[in-house]
């Protein structure tokens, strides 16, 4: 709407000086602002990538390349007096590379899904003796790498981190631990939330939920109450001995 209104009321052929100077700068700095905001949004996720699990973050890496490439194209156009001869080539080469990369990645994801779904599910549950080392490996992954803090964690991704098949992990959780994947992961997230509740008094619930790996505040409240039979506020008040706050909440 802004482009239509401004373009209609101040057409370029009647206002070349305005478009060539003021509007050109507004457009370029607006473009730069959104590119920098994209970098700022991605940076916390990028910092969580480890050398041994970067393959599980391929979608994030593709997005990072898009943002980085966008910044390079902006630089090429902004410094056009020095780079005008490569701006077009850089733009189209970048778009082509991103397109090919995205197609190859999604084909890889389809192949992975097909391979996982074709793995037959075991006919009987593992014995406790056989399951014990797998459970220890799983708990080690949770305690050392804290992968449960990733809001996008899925059962296939966790299985891949452990070098297991997805059906094997699902069987271990359901048959040997009597928990679904969501219940198992949320138990760790809620324990982490309890620690944050008592240690960071000024943190907002939205921020706390996000730091614990929940995609939404409502999901966090539901999971917390399911595991503790209390709301986060009541739990915090109970642990700190604030009876008046318990009555009010």
Backbone as CSV, one residue per row, in Angstrom:
resi,resn,N_x,N_y,N_z,CA_x,CA_y,CA_z,C_x,C_y,C_z
1,UNK,0.831,-1.210,0.000,0.000,0.000,0.000,0.864,1.258,0.000
2,UNK,1.935,1.236,0.782,2.821,2.390,0.833,3.461,2.655,-0.534
3,UNK,3.897,1.583,-1.186,4.514,1.729,-2.515,3.520,2.299,-3.511
4,UNK,2.279,1.790,-3.482,1.258,2.269,-4.417,0.914,3.738,-4.173
5,UNK,0.768,4.095,-2.905,0.392,5.479,-2.571,1.514,6.446,-2.936
6,UNK,2.741,6.116,-2.481,3.867,7.013,-2.760,4.184,7.039,-4.253
7,UNK,4.165,5.855,-4.882,4.466,5.794,-6.305,3.438,6.525,-7.153
8,UNK,2.165,6.489,-6.713,1.115,7.177,-7.462,1.131,8.679,-7.259
9,UNK,1.412,9.099,-6.041,1.383,10.538,-5.749,2.704,11.228,-6.102
10,UNK,3.790,10.470,-6.061,5.100,11.048,-6.378,5.815,10.152,-7.393
11,UNK,5.339,10.094,-8.622,5.941,9.192,-9.620,7.403,9.543,-9.894
12,UNK,8.136,8.523,-10.258,9.576,8.690,-10.441,9.909,9.703,-11.552
13,UNK,9.164,9.652,-12.681,9.527,10.509,-13.801,9.306,11.994,-13.511
14,UNK,8.493,12.291,-12.468,8.302,13.690,-12.078,9.173,14.085,-10.886
15,UNK,9.692,13.103,-10.195,10.492,13.388,-8.987,11.773,12.554,-8.973
16,UNK,12.577,12.616,-10.014,13.782,11.782,-10.053,14.768,12.108,-8.938
17,UNK,14.833,13.389,-8.555,15.762,13.771,-7.499,15.342,13.158,-6.156
18,UNK,14.034,13.181,-5.882,13.509,12.631,-4.624,13.736,11.120,-4.559
19,UNK,13.438,10.423,-5.659,13.616,8.975,-5.687,15.092,8.589,-5.697
20,UNK,15.900,9.384,-6.398,17.313,9.045,-6.505,18.102,9.274,-5.237
21,UNK,17.584,10.121,-4.351,18.319,10.411,-3.122,17.584,9.929,-1.867
22,UNK,16.464,10.582,-1.539,15.770,10.289,-0.276,15.180,8.885,-0.263
23,UNK,14.329,8.586,-1.260,13.646,7.291,-1.255,14.633,6.134,-1.412
24,UNK,15.661,6.349,-2.208,16.671,5.304,-2.397,17.323,4.944,-1.060
25,UNK,17.641,5.961,-0.253,18.256,5.712,1.048,17.274,5.031,2.005
26,UNK,16.006,5.491,1.976,15.001,4.882,2.853,14.846,3.396,2.539
27,UNK,14.750,3.057,1.261,14.589,1.667,0.846,15.802,0.843,1.258
28,UNK,17.008,1.362,1.006,18.216,0.604,1.316,18.408,0.394,2.807
29,UNK,18.130,1.436,3.609,18.319,1.281,5.051,17.214,0.428,5.676
30,UNK,16.029,0.438,5.083,14.964,-0.456,5.537,15.353,-1.909,5.270
31,UNK,15.892,-2.148,4.100,16.404,-3.469,3.725,17.502,-3.912,4.694
32,UNK,18.426,-3.002,4.997,19.508,-3.310,5.925,18.966,-3.627,7.323
33,UNK,17.970,-2.853,7.769,17.397,-3.066,9.102,16.835,-4.476,9.238
34,UNK,16.051,-4.909,8.252,15.456,-6.244,8.326,16.511,-7.335,8.219
35,UNK,17.559,-7.086,7.459,18.649,-8.066,7.370,19.348,-8.209,8.720
36,UNK,19.621,-7.087,9.379,20.270,-7.129,10.696,19.368,-7.776,11.742
37,UNK,18.067,-7.484,11.679,17.125,-8.126,12.604,17.084,-9.638,12.389
38,UNK,17.214,-10.057,11.131,17.257,-11.486,10.830,18.501,-12.126,11.454
39,UNK,19.639,-11.446,11.334,20.869,-11.937,11.959,20.683,-12.066,13.469
40,UNK,20.092,-11.042,14.075,19.896,-11.054,15.529,18.961,-12.177,15.965
41,UNK,17.952,-12.470,15.149,17.003,-13.535,15.465,17.654,-14.908,15.359
42,UNK,18.506,-15.082,14.365,19.132,-16.375,14.127,20.304,-16.668,15.063
43,UNK,20.980,-15.623,15.529,22.216,-15.802,16.292,22.072,-16.727,17.501
44,UNK,21.017,-16.590,18.354,20.906,-17.510,19.501,20.780,-18.970,19.078
45,UNK,20.065,-19.221,17.965,19.925,-20.599,17.469,21.253,-21.119,16.926
46,UNK,21.981,-20.256,16.228,23.262,-20.668,15.644,24.257,-21.030,16.735
47,UNK,24.226,-20.303,17.848,25.171,-20.566,18.944,24.949,-21.937,19.579
48,UNK,23.738,-22.502,19.417,23.444,-23.810,20.002,23.930,-24.959,19.131
49,UNK,24.332,-24.652,17.893,24.810,-25.703,16.995,26.170,-26.200,17.468
50,UNK,26.327,-27.494,17.538,27.600,-28.100,17.907,28.198,-28.801,16.684
51,UNK,29.494,-29.049,16.742,30.164,-29.684,15.612,29.577,-31.047,15.291
52,UNK,29.123,-31.764,16.329,28.658,-33.126,16.098,27.172,-33.228,15.789
53,UNK,26.438,-32.106,15.797,25.014,-32.201,15.482,24.561,-31.181,14.440
54,UNK,25.528,-30.611,13.700,25.155,-29.595,12.731,24.285,-30.170,11.621
55,UNK,24.425,-31.465,11.351,23.610,-32.068,10.297,22.124,-32.049,10.655
56,UNK,21.807,-32.054,11.957,20.409,-32.000,12.372,19.834,-30.587,12.267
57,UNK,20.667,-29.607,11.971,20.214,-28.218,11.875,20.330,-27.698,10.440
58,UNK,20.163,-28.601,9.474,20.349,-28.201,8.074,19.364,-27.117,7.657
59,UNK,18.117,-27.186,8.133,17.133,-26.150,7.797,17.613,-24.781,8.277
60,UNK,18.146,-24.747,9.496,18.650,-23.497,10.051,19.847,-22.994,9.247
61,UNK,20.711,-23.910,8.824,21.878,-23.517,8.039,21.471,-22.932,6.701
62,UNK,20.436,-23.533,6.073,19.936,-22.999,4.800,19.442,-21.566,4.991
63,UNK,18.679,-21.342,6.074,18.164,-19.995,6.346,19.315,-19.023,6.598
64,UNK,20.337,-19.475,7.310,21.503,-18.613,7.562,22.177,-18.199,6.265
65,UNK,22.321,-19.159,5.342,22.920,-18.828,4.056,22.067,-17.823,3.286
66,UNK,20.746,-17.959,3.392,19.860,-17.009,2.725,20.069,-15.598,3.280
67,UNK,20.135,-15.482,4.604,20.309,-14.170,5.234,21.692,-13.590,4.921
68,UNK,22.715,-14.438,5.010,24.065,-13.973,4.691,24.143,-13.522,3.234
69,UNK,23.562,-14.331,2.352,23.549,-13.963,0.938,22.794,-12.682,0.688
70,UNK,21.696,-12.501,1.415,20.919,-11.275,1.290,21.763,-10.066,1.703
71,UNK,22.558,-10.249,2.782,23.444,-9.173,3.205,24.513,-8.861,2.172
72,UNK,25.013,-9.908,1.505,26.014,-9.693,0.464,25.427,-8.947,-0.734
73,UNK,24.195,-9.334,-1.104,23.540,-8.646,-2.224,23.280,-7.184,-1.857
74,UNK,22.836,-6.938,-0.611,22.630,-5.550,-0.177,23.933,-4.764,-0.290
75,UNK,25.028,-5.376,0.161,26.322,-4.689,0.095,26.709,-4.380,-1.345
76,UNK,26.444,-5.347,-2.237,26.800,-5.147,-3.639,26.043,-3.967,-4.242
77,UNK,24.748,-3.850,-3.892,23.954,-2.746,-4.437,24.240,-1.428,-3.734
78,UNK,24.481,-1.498,-2.436,24.732,-0.269,-1.689,26.053,0.373,-2.126
79,UNK,27.027,-0.475,-2.380,28.313,0.028,-2.863,28.408,-0.144,-4.379
80,UNK,27.301,0.191,-5.041,27.183,-0.062,-6.480,28.251,0.653,-7.302
81,UNK,28.726,1.784,-6.805,29.741,2.510,-7.566,31.028,1.706,-7.708
82,UNK,31.212,0.720,-6.791,32.412,-0.113,-6.856,32.104,-1.517,-7.380
83,UNK,30.831,-1.938,-7.239,30.499,-3.346,-7.527,29.402,-3.506,-8.563
84,UNK,29.062,-2.470,-9.286,27.916,-2.539,-10.198,28.045,-3.660,-11.210
85,UNK,29.267,-3.999,-11.589,29.464,-5.017,-12.621,29.223,-6.439,-12.112
86,UNK,29.153,-6.642,-10.796,28.901,-7.993,-10.274,27.570,-8.111,-9.536
87,UNK,26.827,-7.018,-9.348,25.592,-7.063,-8.551,24.593,-8.056,-9.122
88,UNK,24.334,-7.961,-10.433,23.367,-8.865,-11.049,23.819,-10.309,-10.990
89,UNK,25.087,-10.544,-11.315,25.615,-11.916,-11.290,25.556,-12.503,-9.887
90,UNK,25.895,-11.694,-8.892,25.867,-12.149,-7.506,24.448,-12.506,-7.083
91,UNK,23.486,-11.663,-7.430,22.094,-11.893,-7.037,21.551,-13.181,-7.627
92,UNK,21.693,-13.342,-8.942,21.131,-14.530,-9.594,21.879,-15.798,-9.220
93,UNK,23.199,-15.712,-9.037,23.960,-16.892,-8.610,23.541,-17.333,-7.216
94,UNK,23.306,-16.357,-6.331,22.875,-16.670,-4.969,21.522,-17.361,-4.972
95,UNK,20.567,-16.796,-5.723,19.236,-17.391,-5.781,19.286,-18.799,-6.352
96,UNK,20.088,-19.008,-7.365,20.232,-20.336,-7.957,20.824,-21.322,-6.949
97,UNK,21.872,-20.908,-6.247,22.521,-21.784,-5.275,21.574,-22.158,-4.134
98,UNK,20.827,-21.165,-3.643,19.882,-21.436,-2.548,18.781,-22.376,-3.021
99,UNK,18.292,-22.163,-4.228,17.239,-23.036,-4.763,17.700,-24.476,-4.875
100,UNK,18.891,-24.678,-5.439,19.433,-26.036,-5.589,19.664,-26.670,-4.218
101,UNK,20.232,-25.903,-3.282,20.500,-26.403,-1.938,19.215,-26.818,-1.234
102,UNK,18.181,-26.000,-1.350,16.901,-26.311,-0.701,16.274,-27.580,-1.274
103,UNK,16.310,-27.723,-2.601,15.745,-28.921,-3.241,16.486,-30.174,-2.790
104,UNK,17.819,-30.116,-2.780,18.620,-31.275,-2.371,18.365,-31.635,-0.913
105,UNK,18.252,-30.603,-0.059,18.030,-30.867,1.360,16.675,-31.522,1.602
106,UNK,15.629,-31.009,0.974,14.303,-31.587,1.191,14.201,-32.997,0.608
107,UNK,14.925,-33.266,-0.469,14.967,-34.624,-0.996,15.657,-35.549,-0.004
108,UNK,16.720,-35.037,0.627,17.430,-35.812,1.653,16.504,-36.118,2.832
109,UNK,15.703,-35.117,3.239,14.764,-35.321,4.348,13.719,-36.382,4.005
110,UNK,13.230,-36.363,2.761,12.258,-37.376,2.336,12.865,-38.778,2.384
111,UNK,14.110,-38.886,1.929,14.784,-40.186,1.953,14.967,-40.678,3.379
112,UNK,15.323,-39.743,4.288,15.499,-40.117,5.691,14.196,-40.608,6.295
113,UNK,13.115,-39.880,6.006,11.796,-40.269,6.531,11.373,-41.624,6.000
114,UNK,11.642,-41.863,4.708,11.286,-43.135,4.095,12.048,-44.275,4.733
115,UNK,13.325,-44.050,5.001,14.138,-45.093,5.621,13.689,-45.395,7.039
116,UNK,13.282,-44.328,7.771,12.856,-44.530,9.152,11.536,-45.283,9.224
117,UNK,10.601,-44.920,8.340,9.292,-45.561,8.371,9.347,-46.993,7.880
118,UNK,10.375,-47.341,7.098,10.476,-48.699,6.576,11.144,-49.652,7.565
119,UNK,11.714,-49.096,8.660,12.355,-49.945,9.664,11.295,-50.677,10.474
120,UNK,11.317,-51.974,10.501,10.273,-52.709,11.213,10.364,-52.502,12.713
121,UNK,9.230,-52.424,13.361,9.157,-52.278,14.818,9.348,-53.644,15.466
122,UNK,10.119,-53.677,16.496,10.403,-54.947,17.162,9.133,-55.564,17.706
123,UNK,9.086,-56.882,17.700,7.877,-57.581,18.122,7.728,-57.630,19.632
124,UNK,8.807,-57.500,20.355,8.700,-57.546,21.807,9.638,-56.518,22.420
125,UNK,9.304,-56.096,23.619,10.111,-55.053,24.252,11.443,-55.627,24.733
126,UNK,12.427,-54.730,24.836,13.744,-55.153,25.297,13.685,-55.526,26.771
127,UNK,14.498,-56.487,27.137,14.596,-56.831,28.550,15.242,-55.669,29.295
128,UNK,15.036,-55.616,30.604,15.602,-54.533,31.408,17.131,-54.524,31.305
129,UNK,17.720,-55.705,31.270,19.180,-55.806,31.185,19.677,-55.264,29.841
130,UNK,18.946,-55.566,28.772,19.334,-55.097,27.439,19.073,-53.602,27.283
131,UNK,17.999,-53.124,27.909,17.616,-51.720,27.759,18.466,-50.775,28.596
132,UNK,19.052,-51.277,29.675,19.759,-50.405,30.618,20.858,-49.550,29.969
133,UNK,21.766,-50.107,29.145,22.791,-49.249,28.537,22.213,-48.198,27.596
134,UNK,21.111,-48.527,26.928,20.473,-47.547,26.041,19.846,-46.416,26.843
135,UNK,19.249,-46.771,27.974,18.654,-45.754,28.840,19.736,-44.835,29.398
136,UNK,20.878,-45.417,29.767,21.993,-44.609,30.274,22.516,-43.654,29.206
137,UNK,22.607,-44.129,27.956,23.055,-43.262,26.862,22.067,-42.119,26.641
138,UNK,20.785,-42.449,26.735,19.745,-41.435,26.551,19.802,-40.388,27.655
139,UNK,19.934,-40.842,28.902,20.009,-39.908,30.023,21.278,-39.061,29.965
140,UNK,22.367,-39.646,29.479,23.616,-38.893,29.324,23.447,-37.786,28.296
141,UNK,22.757,-38.098,27.204,22.477,-37.093,26.177,21.662,-35.948,26.767
142,UNK,20.683,-36.281,27.605,19.824,-35.254,28.209,20.608,-34.381,29.187
143,UNK,21.395,-35.004,30.058,22.075,-34.253,31.118,23.268,-33.454,30.615
144,UNK,24.013,-34.008,29.651,25.229,-33.343,29.194,24.965,-32.327,28.081
145,UNK,24.139,-32.695,27.123,23.919,-31.813,25.974,22.633,-31.000,26.075
146,UNK,21.768,-31.370,27.020,20.528,-30.632,27.269,19.759,-30.368,25.968
147,UNK,19.628,-31.391,25.163,18.944,-31.233,23.880,17.454,-30.940,24.057
148,UNK,16.905,-31.222,25.249,15.491,-30.959,25.499,15.168,-29.469,25.478
149,UNK,16.201,-28.610,25.546,15.960,-27.165,25.508,15.669,-26.665,24.091
150,UNK,15.865,-27.529,23.112,15.558,-27.181,21.722,14.062,-27.366,21.496
151,UNK,13.351,-26.269,21.222,11.903,-26.340,21.033,11.518,-27.143,19.795
152,UNK,12.442,-27.315,18.861,12.159,-28.042,17.628,12.628,-29.497,17.672
153,UNK,12.975,-29.974,18.844,13.434,-31.350,18.980,12.296,-32.319,18.665
154,UNK,12.579,-33.316,17.847,11.607,-34.354,17.521,12.209,-35.714,17.812
155,UNK,11.357,-36.731,17.836,11.840,-38.082,18.101,12.843,-38.541,17.036
156,UNK,12.568,-38.355,15.732,13.569,-38.756,14.720,14.899,-38.030,14.874
157,UNK,14.863,-36.739,15.218,16.108,-35.983,15.384,16.904,-36.498,16.572
158,UNK,16.214,-36.771,17.682,16.905,-37.288,18.861,17.483,-38.666,18.568
159,UNK,16.727,-39.495,17.866,17.219,-40.825,17.502,18.478,-40.717,16.648
160,UNK,18.487,-39.760,15.748,19.657,-39.577,14.883,20.868,-39.123,15.684
161,UNK,20.659,-38.253,16.665,21.768,-37.817,17.525,22.378,-39.003,18.273
162,UNK,21.526,-39.971,18.622,21.981,-41.142,19.363,22.469,-42.254,18.446
163,UNK,22.322,-42.044,17.115,22.657,-43.063,16.107,21.778,-44.296,16.271
164,UNK,20.498,-44.058,16.613,19.513,-45.127,16.718,18.481,-44.942,15.616
165,UNK,17.629,-45.940,15.459,16.468,-45.769,14.591,15.349,-45.145,15.415
166,UNK,14.448,-44.446,14.744,13.327,-43.825,15.454,12.433,-44.868,16.135
167,UNK,12.106,-45.999,15.476,11.292,-47.014,16.165,11.951,-47.569,17.424
168,UNK,13.278,-47.688,17.388,13.991,-48.208,18.562,13.850,-47.258,19.742
169,UNK,14.012,-45.951,19.492,13.862,-44.970,20.560,12.429,-44.942,21.065
170,UNK,11.480,-44.984,20.145,10.063,-44.972,20.528,9.721,-46.183,21.390
171,UNK,10.246,-47.348,21.007,9.993,-48.571,21.778,10.586,-48.476,23.177
172,UNK,11.816,-47.954,23.256,12.475,-47.822,24.556,11.667,-46.920,25.483
173,UNK,11.188,-45.790,24.956,10.419,-44.850,25.772,9.080,-45.451,26.202
174,UNK,8.370,-46.024,25.241,7.021,-46.522,25.533,7.012,-47.790,26.364
175,UNK,7.865,-48.760,26.008,7.817,-50.065,26.667,8.662,-50.142,27.925
176,UNK,9.841,-49.520,27.891,10.746,-49.652,29.035,10.649,-48.506,30.033
177,UNK,10.303,-47.315,29.559,10.167,-46.173,30.466,8.711,-45.771,30.678
178,UNK,7.802,-46.401,29.950,6.351,-46.127,30.057,6.029,-44.637,29.878
179,UNK,6.700,-44.012,28.930,6.453,-42.598,28.643,6.440,-42.374,27.149
180,UNK,5.635,-41.418,26.729,5.702,-40.995,25.339,6.913,-40.070,25.176
181,UNK,7.282,-39.802,23.941,8.415,-38.906,23.691,8.164,-37.539,24.328
182,UNK,6.959,-36.996,24.138,6.629,-35.675,24.680,6.692,-35.667,26.196
183,UNK,6.162,-36.703,26.826,6.189,-36.774,28.291,7.628,-36.848,28.810
184,UNK,8.444,-37.631,28.139,9.840,-37.785,28.576,10.602,-36.468,28.466
185,UNK,10.481,-35.791,27.331,11.199,-34.536,27.119,10.664,-33.438,28.046
186,UNK,9.345,-33.381,28.198,8.756,-32.340,29.046,9.151,-32.498,30.503
187,UNK,9.396,-33.718,30.943,9.824,-33.925,32.329,11.154,-33.203,32.578
188,UNK,12.075,-33.299,31.628,13.352,-32.585,31.761,13.145,-31.076,31.667
189,UNK,12.269,-30.659,30.779,12.021,-29.228,30.623,11.420,-28.622,31.887
190,UNK,10.521,-29.357,32.522,9.883,-28.844,33.742,10.887,-28.764,34.883
191,UNK,11.780,-29.748,34.989,12.821,-29.689,36.019,13.717,-28.480,35.810
192,UNK,14.017,-28.200,34.552,14.819,-27.012,34.241,14.040,-25.744,34.591
193,UNK,12.744,-25.759,34.325,11.890,-24.602,34.639,11.852,-24.348,36.141
194,UNK,11.816,-25.407,36.930,11.809,-25.253,38.382,13.077,-24.527,38.849
195,UNK,14.202,-24.910,38.276,15.471,-24.268,38.634,15.455,-22.788,38.274
196,UNK,14.961,-22.484,37.084,14.907,-21.089,36.653,13.926,-20.276,37.495
197,UNK,12.813,-20.884,37.864,11.811,-20.183,38.682,12.400,-19.721,40.012
198,UNK,13.217,-20.570,40.616,13.763,-20.234,41.922,15.014,-19.369,41.819
199,UNK,15.679,-19.391,40.665,16.936,-18.672,40.548,16.843,-17.320,39.876
200,UNK,15.781,-17.106,39.053,15.664,-15.862,38.286,14.295,-15.253,38.560
201,UNK,14.209,-14.490,39.625,12.927,-13.981,40.100,12.281,-12.979,39.158
202,UNK,13.070,-12.252,38.375,12.527,-11.192,37.524,12.207,-11.670,36.110
203,UNK,12.459,-12.913,35.810,12.231,-13.400,34.445,10.735,-13.542,34.165
204,UNK,10.311,-13.068,33.002,8.922,-13.213,32.591,8.644,-14.662,32.209
205,UNK,7.376,-15.072,32.383,7.010,-16.449,32.099,7.216,-16.800,30.630
206,UNK,6.968,-15.856,29.733,7.166,-16.123,28.309,8.626,-16.467,28.014
207,UNK,9.544,-15.679,28.616,10.972,-15.920,28.412,11.398,-17.236,29.050
208,UNK,10.844,-17.533,30.233,11.180,-18.769,30.930,10.734,-19.978,30.108
209,UNK,9.511,-19.909,29.582,8.994,-21.012,28.770,9.866,-21.247,27.545
210,UNK,10.288,-20.170,26.917,11.126,-20.285,25.722,12.478,-20.884,26.071
211,UNK,13.065,-20.464,27.179,14.377,-20.979,27.581,14.323,-22.457,27.974
212,UNK,13.139,-22.928,28.331,12.985,-24.332,28.714,12.633,-25.225,27.526
213,UNK,12.453,-24.631,26.347,12.198,-25.438,25.152,10.752,-25.545,24.737
214,UNK,9.878,-24.716,25.314,8.460,-24.754,24.943,8.167,-23.730,23.854
215,UNK,7.331,-24.132,22.902,7.002,-23.248,21.786,5.987,-22.178,22.157
216,UNK,5.221,-22.407,23.200,4.200,-21.436,23.589,4.016,-21.443,25.099
217,UNK,3.493,-20.347,25.608,3.271,-20.215,27.047,2.184,-21.172,27.523
218,UNK,1.141,-21.359,26.710,0.044,-22.251,27.096,0.530,-23.697,27.231
219,UNK,1.407,-24.122,26.317,1.960,-25.478,26.397,2.805,-25.636,27.653
220,UNK,3.562,-24.601,27.992,4.386,-24.632,29.200,3.514,-24.769,30.447
221,UNK,2.457,-23.940,30.550,1.570,-24.005,31.714,0.924,-25.383,31.835
222,UNK,0.464,-25.917,30.709,-0.194,-27.220,30.725,0.753,-28.319,31.186
223,UNK,1.973,-28.315,30.652,2.958,-29.338,31.023,3.382,-29.191,32.479
224,UNK,3.565,-27.946,32.932,4.006,-27.703,34.308,2.951,-28.208,35.299
225,UNK,1.695,-27.894,35.009,0.630,-28.323,35.925,0.464,-29.839,35.912
226,UNK,0.682,-30.447,34.745,0.568,-31.905,34.646,1.632,-32.592,35.487
227,UNK,2.835,-32.032,35.524,3.946,-32.663,36.239,3.982,-32.303,37.718
228,UNK,3.449,-31.152,38.092,3.556,-30.707,39.490,2.210,-30.519,40.185
229,UNK,1.100,-30.579,39.424,-0.242,-30.279,39.936,-0.353,-28.844,40.463
230,UNK,0.587,-27.991,40.042,0.582,-26.588,40.457,0.873,-25.702,39.257
231,UNK,0.429,-24.464,39.349,0.843,-23.490,38.345,2.268,-23.053,38.679
232,UNK,3.006,-22.487,37.730,4.362,-22.019,38.037,4.391,-21.023,39.197
233,UNK,3.408,-20.110,39.232,3.379,-19.105,40.296,3.171,-19.753,41.666
234,UNK,2.243,-20.730,41.745,1.995,-21.405,43.017,3.207,-22.236,43.445
235,UNK,3.842,-22.874,42.489,5.040,-23.667,42.815,6.129,-22.774,43.397
236,UNK,6.350,-21.639,42.751,7.386,-20.721,43.214,7.059,-20.192,44.605
237,UNK,5.787,-19.831,44.813,5.390,-19.316,46.119,5.525,-20.382,47.205
238,UNK,5.160,-21.629,46.861,5.246,-22.724,47.819,6.692,-23.002,48.212
239,UNK,7.583,-22.982,47.210,8.993,-23.259,47.484,9.660,-22.139,48.288
240,UNK,9.181,-20.899,48.062,9.775,-19.767,48.784,9.072,-19.479,50.101
241,UNK,7.990,-20.229,50.403,7.283,-20.057,51.661,6.406,-18.832,51.715
242,UNK,6.020,-18.295,50.547,5.180,-17.099,50.480,3.721,-17.515,50.460
243,UNK,3.117,-17.689,51.647,1.745,-18.172,51.736,0.728,-17.190,51.195
244,UNK,0.995,-15.890,51.345,0.048,-14.898,50.839,-0.051,-14.955,49.331
245,UNK,1.084,-15.203,48.675,1.091,-15.299,47.216,0.356,-16.549,46.765
246,UNK,0.462,-17.634,47.544,-0.251,-18.865,47.212,-1.745,-18.635,47.266
247,UNK,-2.221,-17.917,48.293,-3.645,-17.620,48.407,-4.120,-16.743,47.259
248,UNK,-3.319,-15.753,46.873,-3.711,-14.842,45.805,-3.722,-15.510,44.442
249,UNK,-2.777,-16.474,44.209,-2.700,-17.117,42.909,-3.635,-18.319,42.815
